[in-house]
Amino acid sequence: MPHPLDASAVRTWCALALDALGRAREEIDAINVYPVPDGDTGTNLYLTAESAARAVDAVFDGHATTGPASRPTLPDAVRAMAHGALIGARGNSGTILAQLLRGMAEVLAGGGEPRPAPSRTGRPADDAELLRRALRRAVESAYEGVARPVEGTILTVAAAAADAAAAARGDCAAVARAADEAARSALAMTPGQLDALGRAGVVDAGGLGLVEVIGALARALSGEALPRGTRAWTRPAPVPPQPAAPAHGPAPCPATAPGGTSPAFEVIYLLDADDTAVPRLRTRLDALGDSLVVVGGDGLWNVHVHVDDAGAAVEAGIEAGRPHRIRITHFAGAAAEAAAAAPAGDPGRTREPARRAVVAVVPGEGLAGLCTDAGATVVAARPGEPPASGELVDAIRRANAREVVLLPNDPELQHTAAAAAEQARAAGVRVALIPTRAAVQGIAALAVHEPARRFDEDVVAMTSAAGATRYAELAVAERQAWTMAGVCQAGDVLGLIDGDVAVIGSDLAATAATVLDRMLAAGGEMVTLVLGADVPDAVADRLERHVRGGHLAVDTVVYRGGQQSPPLLIGIE
């Protein structure tokens, strides 16, 4: 039955869109030929949608803690969705999708315009008009964010959906269904609008992703399930390109730099900057390369551009404000990775898959190097920015193996890792998830990894080694709080054993020594210390002497983890 346009519908939409993009991700990656054939459009759209969905879930979880009667409003949900998409946007299409969602949020959250008055038929017609306006604003804002819009892309599909919504009659479910049908029709026309698509005989990859997102909206509002086996697109024979005048925005631009070759780098970053600084930034970046998309507002922007001089693109951001979460991708390297991970039978394939690989999430450069030397494919866990399941799936794909052991190394990543493992299994990869809760458990598992063993035997050995490793970490309290060890003050050193605060102190080394004594009281043969980026070697020296002096026959090994937080990790085997 139809669902009103409220916060719950937004949450359902995000979940359905994420599921649809997860199922279509590999197909979208495979047809990605414009603007650069780097084979990651599906992955980028999935990661963008995942960030939006997680933000909406967080809003619902936050309201749940305030009492059963507290529920988020439509403005709460759409603002969270837009912000989550903005900070998690990846690639050209992901950045445009984030701006489309932001444009919708401007209308659905109010945006300074009064909500249309209910018609004589009541709320559904009110919702319908609101959705029409939201889809129109989404397209307008997306064209505003793209420096040189090109028809035959995700923008064309979005515009067709908005036009159909504007002409549709009925409730909001009917409007969404009209947008979905028009988006699918527009997608089928893209090979005739863009030379690169016509030559390859494919539709636009970003447009296909948007069709999945709009289809999810239609299902969320109508309550109807997608018929089993339904696909948004079936590969046709190559279509001869035909000139098409753009229906929206300025004339198309070439997909290459002025010199006739594609730019070498993709540069993406978030930018804290005054809105007044953005026009000059756009002008500077537009002169440096192509595929420029700058989206956002209210002081936070997501910048995407293809350039030959990546440093100059970052410098332009520094002049405008404070760039962060900077990602620079060399297209040649990305293409090589995509070819290496291509499925069997793909003409772009360059090497046979390995028999077995390990994928490990690690919090610092030092640990990343250690795990890489041990043969693992690593995924960086940045402070306050845990990897999404799409990143784990991408790492499994890059590992290019028939069998993969996944080490999340964080209790908060267990559900994310499980989702990634399930998605990889659906693609034909045999994945075993070992529920490691700390990096030191992952190190212990890697130490006994033996690819020559049978897969099940190897997984059992690694699981046993991880399970036999007790773990602790030293952290610094950010504020006063109640803990299992008493009340801590801001700046106190906290010793956490197996995730719970067990010791409160004022000195890192002294607190760590107390933690070691408590853990070794239960026995142990090996102590592993992983030092954070700012911890001096003297701390490790002091702790080694402490273990040697107080615990006979216990060895100590020290690694420079390089992680920003926590400052010290401890493992006891």
For each residue, the residues with C-beta under 8 A, 3 or more apart:
1: 223
2: 124 171 172 173 221 222 223
3: 6 8 9 12 173 220 221 222 223
4: 9 123 124 127 172
5: 9 74 108 127 130 131 172 221
6: 3 9 10 73 74 77
7: 10 11 59 60 71 72 73 74 76 77
8: 3 11 12
9: 3 4 5 6 12 13 220 221
10: 6 7 13 14 56 74 77 78 81 220
11: 7 8 14 15 56 57 60 77
12: 3 8 9 15 16 220
13: 9 10 16 17 216 217 220 221
14: 10 11 17 18 49 52 53 56 81
15: 11 12 18 19 53
16: 12 13 19 20 216 219 220
17: 13 14 20 21 49 53 212 213 216 217
18: 14 15 21 22 46 49 50 53
19: 15 16 22 23 216
20: 16 17 23 24 212 213 215 216 226
21: 17 18 24 25 28 42 45 46 49 209 212 213
22: 18 19 25 46 390 423
23: 19 20
24: 20 21 27 28 42 208 209 212 232
25: 21 22 28 29 42 43 45 46 390 393
26: 29 30 42 343 427
27: 24 30 31 42 208
28: 21 24 25 31 32 41 42 45 205 208 209
29: 25 26 32 39 40 41 42 43 205 338
30: 26 27 39 42 346
31: 27 28 200 202 203 205 208 235
32: 28 29 37 38 39 40 41 42 205
33: 37 196 197 200 202 205
34: 37 153 194 196 197 204 205 255
35: 92 150 255 262 290 291 306
36: 255 262 266 291 306 331
37: 32 33 34 335
38: 32 266 329 331 334 335 338
39: 29 30 32 334 335 338
40: 29 32 43 44 90 91 334 338 394
41: 28 29 32 44 45 91 92 93 205 206 209
42: 21 24 25 26 27 28 29 30 32 45 46 205 209
43: 25 29 40 46 47 90 390 393 394
44: 40 41 47 48 90 91 92 93 94
45: 21 25 28 41 42 48 49 90 91 93 94 97 206 209 213
46: 18 21 22 25 42 43 49 50 390
47: 43 44 50 51 88 90 94 388 390 391
48: 44 45 51 52 85 88 89 90 94 95 97 98
49: 14 17 18 21 45 46 52 53 85 97 213
50: 18 46 47 53 54 88 388 389 390
51: 47 48 54 55 84 85 87 88 89 388
52: 14 48 49 55 56 81 82 84 85 88 98 101
53: 14 15 17 18 49 50 56 57 81 84
54: 50 51 57 58 84 88 388
55: 51 52 58 59 80 81 83 84 85
56: 10 11 14 52 53 59 60 77 80 81 84
57: 11 53 54 60 61
58: 54 55 61 62 80
59: 7 55 56 62 63 72 76 77 80
60: 7 11 56 57 63 64 72 77
61: 57 58 64 65
62: 58 59 65 66 72
63: 59 60 66 70 71 72 76
64: 60 61 68 70
65: 61 62
66: 62 63 70
67: 70
68: 64
69:
70: 63 64 66 67
71: 7 63
72: 7 59 60 62 63 76 77 80
73: 6 7 76 77
74: 5 6 7 10 77 78 108 109
75: 78 79 108 109 110
76: 7 59 63 72 73 79 80
77: 6 7 10 11 56 59 60 72 73 74 80 81
78: 10 74 75 81 82 101 104 105 108 109
79: 75 76 82 83 105 109
80: 55 56 58 59 72 76 77 83 84
81: 10 14 52 53 55 56 77 78 84 85 101 105
82: 52 78 79 85 86 98 101 102 104 105
83: 55 79 80 86 87
84: 51 52 53 54 55 56 80 81 87 88
85: 48 49 51 52 55 81 82 88 89 97 98 101 102
86: 82 83 89 98 102 270 295 296 300 302
87: 51 83 84 270 300 302 325
88: 47 48 50 51 52 54 84 85 94 98 388
89: 48 51 85 86 94 95 97 98 268 295 302 304
90: 40 43 44 45 47 48 94 95 268 327
91: 40 41 44 45 94 95 266 268 304
92: 35 41 44 95 96 206 291 293 304
93: 41 44 45 96 97 154 205 206 209 210
94: 44 45 47 48 88 89 90 91 97 98
95: 48 89 90 91 92 98 99 145 268 293 295 302 304
96: 92 93 99 100 142 145 146 154 155 206 293 295
97: 45 48 49 85 89 93 94 100 101 154 206 209 210 213
98: 48 52 82 85 86 88 89 94 95 101 102 295 302
99: 95 96 102 103 138 141 142 144 145 293 295 296
100: 96 97 103 104 138 139 141 142 158 210
101: 52 78 81 82 85 97 98 104 105 138
102: 82 85 86 98 99 105 106 138 141 295 296 297
103: 99 100 106 107 134 137 138 139 140 141 142
104: 78 82 100 101 107 108 134 135 137 138
105: 78 79 81 82 101 102 108 109 111
106: 102 103 109 111 134 137 141
107: 103 104 111 113 130 133 134 137
108: 5 74 75 78 104 105 130 134
109: 74 75 78 79 105 106
110: 75 113 115
111: 105 106 107 137
112:
113: 107 110 133
114:
115: 110 126 130
116: 126 129 130 133
117: 126
118: 122 123 125 126
119: 122 125 126 129
120:
121: 124 125
122: 118 119 125 126
123: 4 118 126 127
124: 2 4 121 127 128 171 172
125: 118 119 121 122 128 129 171
126: 115 116 117 118 119 122 123 129 130
127: 4 5 123 124 130 131 171 172
128: 124 125 131 132 168 170 171 172 174 175
129: 116 119 125 126 132 133
130: 5 107 108 115 116 126 127 133 134 172
131: 5 127 128 134 135 165 172 175 176 221
132: 128 129 135 136 165 166 168 175
133: 107 113 116 129 130 136 137
134: 103 104 106 107 108 130 131 137 138
135: 104 131 132 138 139 161 162 165 166 175 179
136: 132 133 139 140 162 165 166
137: 103 104 106 107 111 133 134 140 141
138: 99 100 101 102 103 104 134 135 141 142 158 162
139: 100 103 135 136 142 143 155 158 159 161 162 248
140: 103 136 137 143 144
141: 99 100 102 103 106 137 138 144 145 295
142: 96 99 100 103 138 139 145 146 155 158 295
143: 139 140 146 149 155 248 249
144: 99 140 141
145: 95 96 99 141 142 293 294 295
146: 96 142 143 149 155 249 292 293
147: 282 285 286 292 293 294
148: 250 252 253 286 290 292
149: 143 146 153 155 246 248 249 250 252
150: 35 153 155 194 246 252 253 255
151: 155 156 193 194 244 245 246 247 248 249 252
152: 156 189 190 191 192 193 194 197 204 244
153: 34 149 150 156 157 190 194 204 206 207
154: 93 96 97 157 158 204 206 207 209 210
155: 96 139 142 143 146 149 150 151 158 159 248 249
156: 151 152 153 159 160 186 189 190 193 204 207 247
157: 153 154 160 161 183 186 187 190 204 206 207 210 211
158: 100 138 139 142 154 155 161 162 183 210
159: 139 155 156 162 163 186 247 248
160: 156 157 163 164 182 183 185 186
161: 135 139 157 158 164 165 179 180 182 183 186 210 214
162: 135 136 138 139 158 159 165 166 179
163: 159 160 166 167 182
164: 160 161 167 168 178 179 181 182 183
165: 131 132 135 136 161 162 168 175 176 178 179 182
166: 132 135 136 162 163
167: 163 164 178
168: 128 132 164 165 174 175 177 178 179
169: 174
170: 128 173 174 175
171: 2 124 125 127 128 174 175
172: 2 4 5 124 127 128 130 131 175 176 221
173: 2 3 170 176 177 218 221 222 223
174: 128 168 169 170 171 177 178
175: 128 131 132 135 165 168 170 171 172 178 179
176: 131 165 172 173 179 180 214 217 218 220 221 222
177: 168 173 174 180 181 218 222
178: 164 165 167 168 174 175 181 182
179: 135 161 162 164 165 168 175 176 182 183 214 217 218
180: 161 176 177 183 184 211 214 215 217 218
181: 164 177 178 184 185
182: 160 161 163 164 165 178 179 185 186
183: 157 158 160 161 164 179 180 186 187 207 210 211 214 215
184: 180 181 187 188 211 215 232 233
185: 160 181 182 188 189
186: 156 157 159 160 161 182 183 189 190 207
187: 157 183 184 190 203 204 207 208 211 232 233
188: 184 185 203 233
189: 152 156 185 186 192 193
190: 152 153 156 157 186 187 193 194 197 203 204 207
191: 152 194 197 198 201 202 203 236 238 239 241
192: 152 189 198 239 240 241 242 244
193: 151 152 156 189 190 197 241 242 244
194: 34 150 151 152 153 190 191 197 198 204 241 252
195: 198 199 241
196: 33 34 199 200 255
197: 33 34 152 190 191 193 194 200 201 202 203 204 239 241
198: 191 192 194 195 201 238 239 240 241
199: 195 196 238 241
200: 31 33 196 197 238
201: 191 197 198 235 236 237 238 239
202: 31 33 191 197 205 235
203: 31 187 188 190 191 197 207 208 233
204: 34 152 153 154 156 157 187 190 194 197 207 208
205: 28 29 31 32 33 34 41 42 93 202 208 209
206: 41 45 92 93 96 97 153 154 157 209 210
207: 153 154 156 157 183 186 187 190 203 204 210 211
208: 24 27 28 31 187 203 204 205 211 212 232 233
209: 21 24 28 41 42 45 93 97 154 205 206 212 213
210: 93 97 100 154 157 158 161 183 206 207 213 214
211: 157 180 183 184 187 207 208 214 215 232 233
212: 17 20 21 24 208 209 215 216 232
213: 17 20 21 45 49 97 209 210 216 217
214: 161 176 179 180 183 210 211 217 218
215: 20 180 183 184 211 212 218 219 226 232
216: 13 16 17 19 20 212 213 219 220
217: 13 17 176 179 180 213 214 220 221
218: 173 176 177 179 180 214 215 221 222 224
219: 16 215 216 222 223 224 225 226
220: 3 9 10 12 13 16 176 216 217
221: 2 3 5 9 13 131 172 173 176 217 218
222: 2 3 173 176 177 218 219
223: 1 2 3 173 219
224: 218 219
225: 219
226: 20 215 219 230
227: 230
228:
229:
230: 226 227
231: 234
232: 24 184 187 208 211 212 215
233: 184 187 188 203 208 211
234: 231
235: 31 201 202
236: 191 201 239
237: 201
238: 191 198 199 200 201
239: 191 192 197 198 201 236
240: 192 198
241: 191 192 193 194 195 197 198 199
242: 192 193
243:
244: 151 152 192 193
245: 151
246: 149 150 151 249 250 251 252
247: 151 156 159
248: 139 143 149 151 155 159
249: 143 146 149 151 155 246
250: 148 149 246
251: 246
252: 148 149 150 151 194 246
253: 148 150 290
254: 290
255: 34 35 36 150 196 262 290
256: 259 260 261 262 263 290
257: 260 261 262 263 289 290 308
258:
259: 256
260: 256 257
261: 256 257
262: 35 36 255 256 257 306 331
263: 256 257 266 289 290 291 306 307 308 331
264: 307 308 310 330 331 332
265: 306 307 308 309 310 313 328 329 330 331
266: 36 38 91 263 291 304 305 306 327 328 329 331 334
267: 303 304 305 306 307 310 313 314 326 327 328
268: 89 90 91 95 302 303 304 325 326 327 328 329
269: 302 303 314 317 323 324 325 326 327
270: 86 87 300 301 302 303 323 324 325
271: 281 296 300 301 302 303 317 320 321 322 323 324
272: 299 300 301 321 322 324
273: 277 278 281 299 301 317 320 321 322
274: 277 278 299 321
275: 278 297 298 299
276: 279
277: 273 274 280 281 320 321
278: 273 274 275 281 282 294 301 320
279: 276 282 283
280: 277 283 284 320
281: 271 273 277 278 284 285 294 303 316 317 319 320
282: 147 278 279 285 286 292 294
283: 279 280 286 287
284: 280 281 287 288 316 319
285: 147 281 282 288 289 292 294 303 305 307 313 316
286: 147 148 282 283 289 292
287: 283 284
288: 284 285 305 307 308 309 312 313 316
289: 257 263 285 286 292 305 306 307 308 313
290: 35 148 253 254 255 256 257 263 305 306
291: 35 36 92 263 266 304 305 306
292: 146 147 148 282 285 286 289 304 305 306
293: 92 95 96 99 145 146 147 302 303 304 305
294: 145 147 278 281 282 285 301 302 303 304
295: 86 89 95 96 98 99 102 141 142 145 301 302
296: 86 99 102 271 300 301 302
297: 102 275 300 301
298: 275
299: 272 273 274 275
300: 86 87 270 271 272 296 297
301: 270 271 272 273 278 294 295 296 297 321
302: 86 87 89 95 98 268 269 270 271 293 294 295 296
303: 267 268 269 270 271 281 285 293 294 317 323
304: 89 91 92 95 266 267 268 291 292 293 294
305: 266 267 285 288 289 290 291 292 293 313
306: 35 36 262 263 265 266 267 289 290 291 292 331
307: 263 264 265 267 285 288 289 310 312 313
308: 257 263 264 265 288 289
309: 265 288 312 313
310: 264 265 267 307 313 314 328
311: 314 315
312: 288 307 309 315 316
313: 265 267 285 288 289 305 307 309 310 316 317
314: 267 269 310 311 317 318 323 326 328
315: 311 312 318 319
316: 281 284 285 288 312 313 319 320
317: 269 271 273 281 303 313 314 320 321 323
318: 314 315 321 322 323
319: 281 284 315 316
320: 271 273 277 278 280 281 316 317
321: 271 272 273 274 277 301 317 318
322: 271 272 273 318
323: 269 270 271 303 314 317 318 326
324: 269 270 271 272
325: 87 268 269 270 385
326: 267 268 269 314 323
327: 90 266 267 268 269
328: 265 266 267 268 310 314
329: 38 265 266 268 333 334
330: 264 265 333 334
331: 36 38 262 263 264 265 266 306 334 335
332: 264 335 336
333: 329 330 336 337
334: 38 39 40 266 329 330 331 337 338
335: 37 38 39 331 332 338 339
336: 332 333 339 340 350
337: 333 334 340 341 398
338: 29 38 39 40 334 335 341 342 348
339: 335 336 342 348 349 350
340: 336 337 349 350 351 398 400
341: 337 338 397 398 399 400
342: 338 339 346 348 349 350
343: 26 346 349 427 428
344: 349
345: 349
346: 30 342 343 349
347:
348: 338 339 342
349: 339 340 342 343 344 345 346
350: 336 339 340 342
351: 340 400
352:
353: 400 401 402
354: 357 399 400 401 402
355: 401 402 403 451
356: 401 402 403 404 405 451 455 458
357: 354 375 376 377 399 400 401 403 404 405
358: 371 374 375 376 377 399 404 405 406 407 446 449
359: 376 377 378 379 392 395 396 399 404 405 406 407
360: 371 376 377 378 379 407 409 442 446
361: 378 379 380 381 387 392 407 408 409 410 413 417 442
362: 367 368 371 378 379 380 381 409 439 442
363: 367 380 381 383 409 439 561 563 564 565
364: 367 368 530 532 533 561 562 563 564
365: 368 369 562
366: 369 370 530 559 560 561 562 563
367: 362 363 364 370 371 439 443 530 559 561 562 563
368: 362 364 365 371 372 378 380 562
369: 365 366 372 373
370: 366 367 373 374 443 559
371: 358 360 362 367 368 374 376 378 442 443 446
372: 368 369 375 376 377 378
373: 369 370
374: 358 370 371 446 447 449
375: 357 358 372 446 449 451
376: 357 358 359 360 371 372 407 446
377: 357 358 359 360 372 395 396 398 399
378: 359 360 361 362 368 371 372 395
379: 359 360 361 362 387 391 392 395
380: 361 362 363 368 387
381: 361 362 363 385 386 387 409 410 413
382: 385
383: 363 564 565
384:
385: 325 381 382
386: 381 410 412 413 416
387: 361 379 380 381 391 392 413 416
388: 47 50 51 54 88 391 392 416
389: 50 392 393 416 417 419 420 423
390: 22 25 43 46 47 50 393 394 420
391: 47 379 387 388 394 395
392: 359 361 379 387 388 389 395 396 406 408 416 417 420
393: 25 43 389 390 396 397 420 423 424
394: 40 43 390 391 397 398
395: 359 377 378 379 391 392 398 399
396: 359 377 392 393 399 404 406 420 424 429 431
397: 341 393 394 400 424 427
398: 337 340 341 377 394 395
399: 341 354 357 358 359 377 395 396 404
400: 340 341 351 353 354 357 397
401: 353 354 355 356 357 404 429
402: 353 354 355 356 429 430
403: 355 356 357 429 430 431 432 455
404: 356 357 358 359 396 399 401 424 429 430 431 432
405: 356 357 358 359 431 432 434 445 449 458 459 462
406: 358 359 392 396 417 420 421 431 432 433 434
407: 358 359 360 361 376 434 436 441 442 445 446 466
408: 361 392 413 414 416 417 433 435 436
409: 360 361 362 363 381 413 436 437 438 439 441 442
410: 361 381 386 413 414 437 438
411: 414 437 499
412: 386
413: 361 381 386 387 408 409 410 416 417
414: 408 410 411 417 418 435
415: 418 419
416: 386 387 388 389 392 408 413 419 420
417: 361 389 392 406 408 413 414 420 421 433
418: 414 415 421 422 433
419: 389 415 416 422 423
420: 389 390 392 393 396 406 416 417 423 424
421: 406 417 418 424 425 431 432 433
422: 418 419 425 426
423: 22 389 393 419 420 426 427
424: 393 396 397 404 420 421 427 429 431
425: 421 422 428 429 430 431
426: 422 423
427: 26 343 397 423 424
428: 343 425
429: 396 401 402 403 404 424 425
430: 402 403 404 425 455
431: 396 403 404 405 406 421 424 425
432: 403 404 405 406 421 455 459
433: 406 408 417 418 421
434: 405 406 407 445 459 462 463 466
435: 408 414
436: 407 408 409 441 442 445 466
437: 409 410 411 441 471 498 499
438: 409 410 441 442 469 471 473 569 571
439: 362 363 367 409 442 443 530 561 569
440: 443 444 469 471 528 530 569 570 571
441: 407 409 436 437 438 444 445 466 467 469 471 571
442: 360 361 362 371 407 409 436 438 439 445 446 466
443: 367 370 371 439 440 446 447 528 530 559 571
444: 440 441 447 448 465 466 468 469 528 571 573
445: 405 407 434 436 441 442 448 449 462 463 465 466
446: 358 360 371 374 375 376 407 442 443 449 462
447: 374 443 444 465
448: 444 445 461 462 464 465
449: 358 374 375 405 445 446 458 461 462
450: 453 458 461
451: 355 356 375 458
452:
453: 450 457 458 461
454: 457 458
455: 356 403 430 432 458 459
456: 459 460
457: 453 454 460 461
458: 356 405 449 450 451 453 454 455 461 462
459: 405 432 434 455 456 462 463
460: 456 457 463 464
461: 448 449 450 453 457 458 464 465
462: 405 434 445 446 448 449 458 459 465 466
463: 434 445 459 460 466 467
464: 448 460 461 467 468
465: 444 445 447 448 461 462 468 469 573
466: 407 434 436 441 442 444 445 462 463 469
467: 441 463 464
468: 444 464 465 573
469: 438 440 441 444 465 466 528 571 572 573
470: 497 498 519 522 524 571 572
471: 437 438 440 441 497 498 569 570 571 572
472: 495 496 497 498 502 515 519 569 570 571 572
473: 438 496 566 568 569 570
474: 493 494 495 496 508 511 512 515 566 567 568 569 570
475: 493 494 496 565 566 567
476: 491 492 493 494 567
477: 480 481 488 489 490 491 492 493 494
478: 490
479: 490
480: 477 487 488 489 490
481: 477 487 488
482: 486 487
483: 486 487 488 494 501 504
484: 500 501 502
485: 488 494 501 502 503 504
486: 482 483 504
487: 480 481 482 483
488: 477 480 481 483 485 492 494 501 504
489: 477 480 492
490: 477 478 479 480
491: 476 477
492: 476 477 488 489 504 505 506
493: 474 475 476 477 504 505 506 507 508 511
494: 474 475 476 477 483 485 488 501 503 504 511
495: 472 474 501 502 503 504 505 511 512 514 515
496: 472 473 474 475 499 500 501 502
497: 470 471 472 500 502 503 515 518 519
498: 437 470 471 472
499: 411 437 496
500: 484 496 497
501: 483 484 485 488 494 495 496 504
502: 472 484 485 495 496 497 515 518
503: 485 494 495 497 511 514 515 518
504: 483 485 486 488 492 493 494 495 501 511
505: 492 493 495 510 511 514
506: 492 493 510 511
507: 493 510 511
508: 474 493 511 512 535 539 567 568
509: 512 513 538 539 542 543
510: 505 506 507 513 514
511: 474 493 494 495 503 504 505 506 507 508 514 515
512: 474 495 508 509 515 516 539 543 568 570
513: 509 510 516 517 542 543 546
514: 495 503 505 510 511 517 518
515: 472 474 495 497 502 503 511 512 518 519 570
516: 512 513 519 520 527 543 546 547 551 570 572
517: 513 514 520 521 550
518: 497 502 503 514 515 521
519: 470 472 497 515 516 522 524 570 572
520: 516 517 523 524 527 547 550 551 554 572
521: 517 518
522: 470 519
523: 520
524: 470 519 520 527 551 554 572 573
525: 553 554 555 573
526: 554 555 556 557 571 572 573
527: 516 520 524 547 554 555 556 557 570 571 572
528: 440 443 444 469 556 557 558 559 569 570 571 572 573
529: 540 543 544 556 557 558 559 568 569 570
530: 364 366 367 439 440 443 558 559 560 561 563 568 569 570 571
531: 535 537 539 540 558 559 560 561 567 568
532: 364 535 561 562 563 564 565 566 567 568
533: 364 561 562 563 564
534: 567
535: 508 531 532 539 540 567 568
536: 539
537: 531 540 541
538: 509 541 542
539: 508 509 512 531 535 536 542 543 568
540: 529 531 535 537 543 544 558
541: 537 538 544 545
542: 509 513 538 539 545 546
543: 509 512 513 516 529 539 540 546 547 556
544: 529 540 541 547 548 556 558
545: 541 542 548 549
546: 513 516 542 543 549 550
547: 516 520 527 543 544 550 551 554 556
548: 544 545 551 554 556
549: 545 546
550: 517 520 546 547
551: 516 520 524 547 548 554
552:
553: 525
554: 520 524 525 526 527 547 548 551
555: 525 526 527
556: 526 527 528 529 543 544 547 548
557: 526 527 528 529
558: 528 529 530 531 540 544
559: 366 367 370 443 528 529 530 531
560: 366 530 531
561: 363 364 366 367 439 530 531 532 533 569
562: 364 365 366 367 368 532 533
563: 363 364 366 367 530 532 533 566 569
564: 363 364 383 532 533
565: 363 383 475 532
566: 473 474 475 532 563 569
567: 474 475 476 508 531 532 534 535
568: 473 474 508 512 529 530 531 532 535 539
569: 438 439 440 471 472 473 474 528 529 530 561 563 566
570: 440 471 472 473 474 512 515 516 519 527 528 529 530
571: 438 440 441 443 444 469 470 471 472 526 527 528 530
572: 469 470 471 472 516 519 520 524 526 527 528
573: 444 465 468 469 524 525 526 528
